[in-house]
Amino acid sequence: MNLQVAKRLQQTEEYYFSRKLREIDEMNKAGAKVINLGIGSPDLPPHPSVIAALHEYAQKPDTHAYQGYKGIPALRKAMADWYQRFYGVSLDAEKEVLPLIGSKEGIMHICMTYLQEGDEALVPNPGYPTYRSAVNLSGATVVDYDLEEKNGWLPDLDALAKRDLSKVKLMWVNYPHMPTGARFNEAFAAKLISFAQQHNILICHDNPYSFILNKQPQSLLQTPGAREVVLELNSLSKSSNMAGWRVGMLVGKQEWINEVLRFKSNMDSGMFQPLQMAAVKALELGPEWYAELNDIYEGRRKKVFELLELLNCTFDKNQVGLFVWAKIPAGVKDGFELTDEILQKAQVFITPGGIFGSNGNGYIRVSLCKDEKVFEEVLDRIKTKFKQ
C-alpha cells in the first residue's frame, strides 16, 4: 500500500528532543547513566493543597463526565483573578479567558484559526520550535525575524518595518524569552504595540516563564493599547510545577477568544473537572509560593554558572526563566559539536542552541530542572571526564 503523509507534514520534522531521548535511552541501556539537562520539565511537585484538591474532587461521584469547552466558571475566574493579582491586568472571566489543555495546544489553535496558505507569520530566530511547526502545519509561510545578543535578544522593529509585511497576519513573541532568558522593557512593549497597530498584525505572546527567577512578572497586556492587538498564552506548567497536568490559558479580546474556541471545540473536550479544581487551588497560591520556588532555582542556577565557567562559556547572569543560555567558546564549531562531545565523554546531555534557529548555533542551553546534588555530579563528570 503506497500511503503518503499529507503535504502539511512533509516539512515538519520529528521534534529534536524526541530523537535525542531515543539516543539517550539507547546509551542508558548500554550501561551509561546519562544526566539530562535538556528539557525544562519541572522536577518538583505542585503545592500539597493542589494535590489534595485533585484527590478530593476525584472521589466525588459527579465529577467524571465530559466538561464544557470553555472550562468551569471557577477556573476562568481563578485565571482572571491571577492576572489581576500578579500582573495588574483586568480580564472578564466569562468573555476574555479560555482555559487550554496546556498552552502548547493554544499555539496550534491560534495558527489553525487565523492562518492558511498564502498567509505569513513572523517567528523568532532563535525561538521555541513549536511556533515554526504550528505555522507550517497551518499551511502558512514562516518568516524569520532575527534576535541577537547585541540587541538584548529583542527584535529590531525598525528593520522589520522596512520589509514587505503585507501578507503577515500574526507575530509570535515570547518574553521572558526561551531560550535566551531575555526580558522586555516598557519602551519595547510600547513600540511593539505601535508596530502591530501600524501593520495590522496580531501579536501572539507566549508567556509561561514570567514567574521563574523574575521578581516582577510581566504581561504584554499591561501595555496601553495592547488589548487591540495582543493575544496572550500562559501556563501553570512552570510556575506551578504542573507540566504533566496540561493546564494553560489564552487571554484577550472576546472576539478572538470566541474564534479560537470555534476551532478548539472541534478538536477536544474540556479538562477533567477535578483537575480544573486543583488548578483553581494552584492559581490561588500567594507570592510566597513563587518566592520559595525561586529560592530553589537560584541555588541551582549558581551551580549551572559554575558548570558553564568550567566549559569556558560566557553568559548573562541577569537572565531569567527555567534555563541558562550561554555562548560557546571560540574555536568550537557550534553548540551541536560541543553538546555531542559532552554527551559522549561525560554522559551529560545539554541542549544545543541551534535547535532554536540559526541564530542559536553559537550557544547552548542548560535546564534548571535538576536537584543541586545532580549538578554537583555533573560538575564532577565535567572535571574528570570532559576537561582532561
C-alpha positions as CSV (number, residue, x, y, z in Angstrom):
1,M,0.0,0.0,0.0
2,N,1.5,3.3,-1.0
3,L,0.3,5.7,1.6
4,Q,1.9,9.1,1.8
5,V,1.7,11.6,4.6
6,A,-0.2,14.8,4.0
7,K,1.6,17.7,2.4
8,R,1.4,19.7,5.7
9,L,3.6,17.1,7.4
10,Q,6.3,16.8,4.8
11,Q,8.2,19.9,6.0
12,T,7.6,19.1,9.7
13,E,10.3,17.1,11.2
14,E,10.2,15.0,14.4
15,Y,10.8,17.1,17.5
16,Y,14.6,17.2,18.2
17,F,14.1,16.1,21.8
18,S,12.1,13.1,20.7
19,R,15.0,11.9,18.6
20,K,17.6,12.8,21.3
21,L,15.7,11.0,24.0
22,R,15.8,7.8,22.0
23,E,19.6,8.1,21.6
24,I,19.9,8.7,25.4
25,D,17.7,5.7,26.1
26,E,20.0,3.5,24.0
27,M,23.1,4.8,25.8
28,N,21.4,4.0,29.2
29,K,20.5,0.5,28.0
30,A,24.2,0.0,27.2
31,G,25.2,1.0,30.8
32,A,25.6,4.8,30.6
33,K,23.8,6.8,33.3
34,V,23.1,10.0,31.3
35,I,22.1,13.1,33.2
36,N,19.6,15.0,31.1
37,L,19.9,18.8,31.4
38,G,18.0,19.4,28.3
39,I,14.3,19.5,28.8
40,G,12.5,22.1,31.0
41,S,10.1,19.8,32.8
42,P,10.0,20.8,36.5
43,D,11.1,18.0,38.8
44,L,9.4,19.5,41.9
45,P,5.8,18.7,42.8
46,P,2.9,21.1,42.9
47,H,1.8,22.6,46.3
48,P,0.3,19.9,48.6
49,S,-3.0,21.7,48.5
50,V,-3.2,21.3,44.7
51,I,-2.8,17.5,45.0
52,A,-5.3,17.4,47.9
53,A,-7.9,19.2,45.8
54,L,-7.4,16.8,42.9
55,H,-7.8,13.9,45.3
56,E,-10.9,15.4,47.0
57,Y,-12.8,16.1,43.7
58,A,-11.8,12.9,42.0
59,Q,-13.6,11.0,44.8
60,K,-16.9,12.7,44.1
61,P,-19.3,10.7,42.0
62,D,-20.4,13.6,39.8
63,T,-17.1,14.9,38.6
64,H,-16.2,12.4,35.8
65,A,-18.4,13.5,32.9
66,Y,-17.4,15.4,29.8
67,Q,-16.8,19.1,30.6
68,G,-17.6,22.2,28.7
69,Y,-15.2,23.5,26.1
70,K,-14.7,26.8,27.9
71,G,-13.7,25.3,31.3
72,I,-15.7,25.6,34.5
73,P,-16.6,29.1,35.7
74,A,-14.5,28.7,38.9
75,L,-11.3,28.1,36.8
76,R,-11.9,31.0,34.4
77,K,-12.5,33.3,37.5
78,A,-9.3,32.0,39.1
79,M,-7.3,32.7,36.0
80,A,-8.8,36.2,35.7
81,D,-8.1,36.9,39.4
82,W,-4.5,35.6,39.0
83,Y,-3.9,38.1,36.1
84,Q,-5.3,40.9,38.3
85,R,-3.3,40.0,41.4
86,F,0.1,39.4,39.8
87,Y,0.1,41.4,36.5
88,G,-2.4,44.1,37.3
89,V,-4.4,43.2,34.2
90,S,-8.2,43.2,34.5
91,L,-10.0,40.4,32.5
92,D,-13.6,39.4,32.1
93,A,-13.6,35.8,33.3
94,E,-16.6,34.9,31.1
95,K,-15.5,36.6,27.9
96,E,-11.8,37.1,27.8
97,V,-10.3,33.8,29.3
98,L,-10.1,30.4,27.6
99,P,-8.6,27.5,29.6
100,L,-6.4,25.2,27.5
101,I,-5.1,21.7,27.8
102,G,-1.6,23.2,28.1
103,S,-0.6,26.4,26.3
104,K,1.2,24.4,23.6
105,E,-2.2,23.4,22.1
106,G,-3.1,27.1,22.1
107,I,-0.2,27.8,19.7
108,M,-1.7,25.3,17.3
109,H,-5.2,26.6,17.8
110,I,-4.3,30.2,17.1
111,C,-2.4,29.2,13.9
112,M,-5.2,27.0,12.6
113,T,-7.8,29.7,13.4
114,Y,-6.1,32.6,11.6
115,L,-3.5,31.2,9.1
116,Q,-3.9,29.5,5.8
117,E,-2.0,29.0,2.6
118,G,-0.8,32.4,1.3
119,D,-0.5,34.0,4.7
120,E,2.7,34.7,6.5
121,A,3.7,34.6,10.2
122,L,6.7,36.2,11.9
123,V,8.6,33.7,14.0
124,P,11.7,34.5,16.3
125,N,15.1,33.1,15.5
126,P,16.1,31.8,18.0
127,G,12.8,30.7,19.4
128,Y,10.6,27.9,20.6
129,P,10.4,25.4,17.7
130,T,6.7,24.8,18.0
131,Y,5.9,28.3,16.6
132,R,7.6,27.3,13.4
133,S,6.0,23.8,13.2
134,A,2.5,25.2,14.0
135,V,2.7,27.8,11.3
136,N,3.9,25.2,8.8
137,L,1.1,22.8,9.7
138,S,-1.5,25.6,9.1
139,G,-0.3,25.9,5.5
140,A,1.1,29.5,6.0
141,T,4.7,30.6,5.5
142,V,7.2,31.2,8.2
143,V,9.1,34.4,8.1
144,D,12.0,34.5,10.5
145,Y,12.9,37.7,12.4
146,D,16.3,37.9,14.0
147,L,17.0,38.1,17.7
148,E,20.6,38.9,18.5
149,E,22.6,39.2,21.7
150,K,23.8,42.8,20.8
151,N,20.1,43.9,20.8
152,G,19.3,42.2,24.1
153,W,17.5,39.4,22.2
154,L,14.7,41.9,21.2
155,P,13.6,42.2,17.6
156,D,14.7,45.2,15.6
157,L,11.3,46.6,14.8
158,D,12.6,49.4,12.7
159,A,14.3,46.9,10.4
160,L,11.2,44.7,10.4
161,A,9.0,47.7,9.4
162,K,11.1,48.1,6.2
163,R,10.2,44.6,5.0
164,D,7.1,43.6,3.0
165,L,4.7,42.8,5.7
166,S,1.5,42.8,3.5
167,K,1.0,39.0,3.9
168,V,1.9,38.8,7.6
169,K,-1.2,38.1,9.8
170,L,0.5,37.4,13.1
171,M,3.8,37.6,15.0
172,W,5.0,35.2,17.7
173,V,6.8,36.7,20.6
174,N,7.9,35.2,23.9
175,Y,9.2,37.1,26.9
176,P,10.8,36.1,29.2
177,H,12.4,34.6,26.2
178,M,13.0,30.9,25.7
179,P,15.9,30.0,25.2
180,T,17.8,33.2,26.0
181,G,16.1,34.3,29.2
182,A,15.8,37.9,28.0
183,R,13.0,40.2,29.3
184,F,11.2,43.0,27.6
185,N,11.0,46.5,28.9
186,E,8.2,49.0,28.8
187,A,9.7,51.0,26.0
188,F,10.0,48.0,23.8
189,A,6.5,46.8,24.7
190,A,5.0,50.2,23.7
191,K,7.0,50.1,20.4
192,L,5.8,46.6,19.7
193,I,2.1,47.5,20.2
194,S,2.6,50.5,17.9
195,F,4.3,48.3,15.3
196,A,1.3,45.8,15.4
197,Q,-1.2,48.6,15.0
198,Q,0.6,50.2,12.1
199,H,0.9,46.9,10.2
200,N,-2.4,45.2,11.2
201,I,-0.5,42.3,12.8
202,L,-1.8,40.2,15.7
203,I,0.8,39.8,18.4
204,C,0.7,36.3,20.0
205,H,2.6,36.5,23.2
206,D,3.6,33.1,24.8
207,N,4.2,33.9,28.5
208,P,4.9,30.7,30.5
209,Y,8.2,31.8,32.2
210,S,7.2,35.1,33.8
211,F,7.4,33.9,37.4
212,I,10.6,31.9,37.2
213,L,13.6,33.9,38.7
214,N,11.7,37.1,37.9
215,K,10.7,39.3,40.8
216,Q,8.2,41.3,38.8
217,P,6.1,39.1,36.4
218,Q,5.2,40.9,33.2
219,S,2.3,40.6,30.7
220,L,2.2,42.4,27.4
221,L,-1.5,43.2,28.2
222,Q,-0.2,45.7,30.8
223,T,0.9,47.9,27.9
224,P,-1.6,50.6,26.8
225,G,-3.3,49.7,23.5
226,A,-2.3,46.0,23.8
227,R,-5.9,44.8,24.1
228,E,-6.5,45.7,20.4
229,V,-3.5,43.7,19.0
230,V,-2.4,41.1,21.6
231,L,-3.5,37.5,22.4
232,E,-1.5,36.1,25.3
233,L,-0.9,32.5,26.3
234,N,0.0,31.5,29.8
235,S,0.6,28.2,31.7
236,L,0.8,26.5,35.1
237,S,3.5,24.1,33.8
238,K,6.5,26.1,35.0
239,S,5.1,28.4,37.6
240,S,3.1,25.8,39.5
241,N,5.2,22.6,38.7
242,M,2.2,21.2,36.8
243,A,3.8,20.4,33.4
244,G,2.2,17.0,33.1
245,W,-1.2,18.3,34.2
246,R,-1.6,20.3,31.0
247,V,-3.2,23.4,32.2
248,G,-2.9,26.6,30.2
249,M,-4.9,29.6,29.2
250,L,-5.5,32.0,26.4
251,V,-6.5,35.6,27.3
252,G,-7.5,38.5,25.1
253,K,-10.4,40.1,23.3
254,Q,-13.8,38.3,23.4
255,E,-13.9,38.2,19.6
256,W,-10.6,36.4,19.3
257,I,-11.3,34.0,22.2
258,N,-14.6,33.0,20.5
259,E,-12.9,32.5,17.1
260,V,-10.2,30.3,18.6
261,L,-12.9,28.4,20.6
262,R,-14.6,27.5,17.2
263,F,-11.5,25.6,16.2
264,K,-10.7,24.2,19.7
265,S,-14.3,22.8,20.2
266,N,-13.8,20.6,17.1
267,M,-10.5,19.2,18.5
268,D,-11.1,18.3,22.1
269,S,-13.4,18.4,25.1
270,G,-12.9,20.2,28.4
271,M,-10.4,19.2,31.1
272,F,-11.2,16.6,33.8
273,Q,-13.2,18.6,36.4
274,P,-11.1,17.6,39.4
275,L,-8.0,18.7,37.6
276,Q,-9.7,22.1,36.9
277,M,-10.5,22.4,40.6
278,A,-6.9,21.6,41.5
279,A,-5.8,24.3,39.0
280,V,-8.0,26.8,40.9
281,K,-6.1,26.0,44.1
282,A,-2.8,26.5,42.3
283,L,-3.9,29.9,41.0
284,E,-4.9,31.0,44.5
285,L,-1.5,30.5,45.9
286,G,0.2,33.6,47.2
287,P,3.6,35.2,46.4
288,E,5.3,33.1,49.0
289,W,4.9,30.0,46.8
290,Y,6.8,31.7,43.9
291,A,9.4,33.0,46.3
292,E,10.1,29.6,47.7
293,L,10.3,28.1,44.2
294,N,12.7,30.8,43.1
295,D,15.0,30.2,46.1
296,I,15.4,26.7,44.8
297,Y,16.1,27.7,41.3
298,E,18.5,30.4,42.4
299,G,20.7,27.8,44.1
300,R,20.6,25.6,41.0
301,R,21.4,28.5,38.7
302,K,24.6,29.2,40.7
303,K,25.7,25.6,40.0
304,V,24.9,26.0,36.3
305,F,27.0,29.1,36.3
306,E,29.9,27.0,37.7
307,L,29.3,24.4,35.0
308,L,29.4,27.0,32.2
309,E,32.6,28.6,33.6
310,L,34.2,25.1,33.5
311,L,33.2,24.8,29.9
312,N,34.6,28.3,29.1
313,C,31.2,29.6,28.1
314,T,30.1,33.2,28.6
315,F,26.6,34.2,29.8
316,D,24.4,37.0,31.2
317,K,23.9,36.5,34.9
318,N,20.7,38.6,34.8
319,Q,18.7,36.3,32.5
320,V,15.5,34.7,33.9
321,G,13.4,31.7,33.3
322,L,13.9,27.9,33.6
323,F,17.1,27.7,31.6
324,V,20.6,29.3,31.3
325,W,21.7,30.4,27.9
326,A,25.4,30.6,27.2
327,K,27.8,31.4,24.3
328,I,30.2,28.6,23.4
329,P,34.0,29.2,23.5
330,A,35.8,30.5,20.4
331,G,37.2,27.7,18.3
332,V,34.2,25.4,18.8
333,K,32.2,24.8,15.6
334,D,28.8,25.1,17.1
335,G,26.6,24.1,20.0
336,F,25.8,20.7,18.4
337,E,29.5,19.8,18.4
338,L,30.1,20.9,22.0
339,T,27.0,19.1,23.4
340,D,27.6,15.9,21.5
341,E,31.2,15.8,22.8
342,I,29.9,16.4,26.4
343,L,27.3,13.7,26.0
344,Q,29.8,11.1,24.7
345,K,32.6,11.9,27.1
346,A,30.7,12.8,30.3
347,Q,27.3,11.3,29.7
348,V,25.6,14.7,30.3
349,F,23.1,16.0,27.8
350,I,22.9,19.7,27.3
351,T,20.8,21.4,24.6
352,P,22.5,22.9,21.5
353,G,21.2,26.4,20.8
354,G,20.9,25.6,17.1
355,I,17.7,23.7,17.5
356,F,16.0,27.0,18.3
357,G,17.2,28.6,15.0
358,S,20.3,29.5,13.1
359,N,21.0,32.5,15.5
360,G,21.4,30.0,18.3
361,N,24.2,28.0,16.6
362,G,26.9,29.6,18.8
363,Y,25.1,28.9,22.1
364,I,24.0,26.1,24.4
365,R,21.1,25.9,26.9
366,V,21.1,24.3,30.3
367,S,17.9,23.4,32.2
368,L,17.4,24.1,35.9
369,C,15.2,21.1,36.4
370,K,17.6,19.0,38.5
371,D,18.5,19.0,42.1
372,E,21.7,20.7,43.3
373,K,23.2,17.3,44.1
374,V,22.7,16.3,40.5
375,F,24.5,19.4,39.3
376,E,27.4,18.5,41.7
377,E,27.6,15.2,39.9
378,V,27.6,17.0,36.6
379,L,30.4,19.3,37.7
380,D,32.4,16.2,38.8
381,R,31.9,14.5,35.5
382,I,32.9,17.5,33.5
383,K,36.1,17.9,35.6
384,T,37.1,14.2,35.4
385,K,35.8,13.0,32.1
386,F,35.5,16.1,29.8
387,K,38.2,18.5,31.0
388,Q,41.1,16.2,30.6
